[in-house]
């Protein structure tokens, strides 16, 4: 069983004296909120902190940037946040996709918001790493179906950002073809992921590297227009540890609905994944979920999914309240860039609301 390696990043501690680059991170289990001791026994580990009042006092002697993390008032902050969140954003050595991507769209009665942000652990290293998450959104020609694909490249793969981008783009194209050829009720996850794997393998061959260098996981969805009762059905297919979540207007939390679930009761949350592209497309599985009027479906990489699944704090509760109805793409992107302890991985979310929300 292939293992998803831990993502690089800075989990804590200051920078070396003289403003040098932050030291390489120690090996760790996963870029996810930890269940360790609370800094304040009377407060949750992940707690949204209101922006502090702006001081009118004269500033003191400036300190080196890396020694004092500035507060980014645009993103939600939980607990003490992650020290790496305040480090400068650096660039990888090669030309890569943008560090931030975002979209908003309307497909029939469905409302979509999407954003992907390179994680603090990838953007502050020397050299920095590219955003290894990728998403694509699309629609059927008649706008009766919205199509979503979210990929998360494995950090052990040198070109995983290329593999993830190829997977998400090809998946949307192939799902559009399947809808027109066989219809929504006969979507074939094995055929889809097999052809996506072939596309990634071709990219690897073109670069003269093995397929493992472009390894990625992938989750996909097709959301149908609501029926006469306002209910929408969604097909979800997946391979690996990205996940799908649903938000019912009457429920205060995002609920896990599809994907590779992890054993949260274990002392150590495993990084192992059941499969990956392009090597094991035959392990892809699928299923259908139902969205009531006003409900939402989110496809997320584990940079967000792990934080939502960890109920030690109120990250899930915050996002349930913040995304109960569609928000502008700028606000959505800032939310995806949230600041929380040990949350250092790339994070990507595509949310589809059945209607405009409540």
Secondary structure, DSSP 8 states (H G I E B T S, - for coil): --B--------SS---GGG---------S-SS------SSTTS-SS-B--------S---S---GGGS----TTS-EETT--GGGGS-----SS----SEEEEEEEETTEEEEEEEE--HHHHSSSS-----EEEEEEE-TTSSEEEEEEEEE-TTSTTHHHHHHHHHHHHHHHHHHHHHHH-GGG--HHHHHHHHHHHHHHHHHHHT--GGGG-EEEEEEEEE---TTS-EEEEEEEESS-EEEEE-TT-SS-EEEEE----TTSSS---B-S--BTT-GGG-EEEEEEE-TT-EEEEE-HHHHHHHH-TTSSHHHHHHHHTSB---HHHHHHHHT-EETT--S-EEEEEEEEBSB-
